[in-house]
Amino acid sequence: MDERQFYIEKQDTKSLQLVCPSCHKEDAYPIRWIVRTKKNELPRGAGEEDKKRFAAARSYMVRVDEMVACRKCRKRFELTGQSVVLVSAGMPAPGSPDFDPETFGNR
């Protein structure tokens, strides 16, 4: 069974405060993410190996955008840091308004 069948996948856009390395201007930029939320139950037709993989699966987010263009100087700069964010049960869901991918790992 394909691992993609364990997740509900949707695209989301979050605004992040970034600083341009060229002109040092701070601004909010929209960053696209793919949010993969683990399904509540195992899909039909799963074997023993699939059950083990489903038990170990966790919800996560993958950043789609790798570069953004500064709004002042128009130079493109690369986004650094985490490109995959794991979501645990005690934190807000990626689709909720309380979720902030910029401060996700700092809690």
SULURRA-V972631 format. One record per residue. N is the residue number from 0. PSI is psi as a letter, one per 20 degrees, with the letter a starting at -180 (none if undefined). NEAR is the number of other C-alpha atoms within 12 Angstrom. Layout:
N;PSI;NEAR / N;PSI;NEAR
//
This chain:
0;p;18 / 1;p;15 / 2;h;24 / 3;i;20 / 4;i;23 / 5;i;29 / 6;q;24 / 7;p;22 / 8;p;22 / 9;r;20 / 10;q;20 / 11;q;25 / 12;p;25 / 13;q;27 / 14;p;19 / 15;q;23 / 16;o;20 / 17;q;26 / 18;p;25 / 19;p;25 / 20;i;21 / 21;g;17 / 22;i;18 / 23;k;15 / 24;p;19 / 25;p;17 / 26;r;19 / 27;p;18 / 28;p;24 / 29;p;25 / 30;p;28 / 31;p;24 / 32;q;30 / 33;p;28 / 34;p;32 / 35;o;30 / 36;p;29 / 37;p;31 / 38;q;19 / 39;h;15 / 40;q;16 / 41;p;26 / 42;q;20 / 43;q;11 / 44;j;12 / 45;q;18 / 46;a;14 / 47;g;12 / 48;h;15 / 49;h;21 / 50;h;19 / 51;g;15 / 52;h;20 / 53;h;26 / 54;h;18 / 55;i;14 / 56;q;25 / 57;q;24 / 58;q;32 / 59;r;31 / 60;q;35 / 61;p;27 / 62;p;28 / 63;g;22 / 64;p;26 / 65;h;20 / 66;q;21 / 67;q;28 / 68;p;26 / 69;q;26 / 70;i;21 / 71;g;16 / 72;i;17 / 73;j;15 / 74;q;18 / 75;q;19 / 76;q;22 / 77;q;19 / 78;p;26 / 79;r;16 / 80;b;15 / 81;p;20 / 82;i;25 / 83;p;23 / 84;p;29 / 85;q;27 / 86;p;26 / 87;r;20 / 88;h;13 / 89;i;10 / 90;r;22 / 91;q;19 / 92;q;24 / 93;h;33 / 94;i;26 / 95;q;14 / 96;h;13 / 97;i;14 / 98;p;26 / 99;o;27 / 100;h;39 / 101;h;28 / 102;j;16 / 103;g;25 / 104;i;17 / 105;k;9 / 106;none;12
//
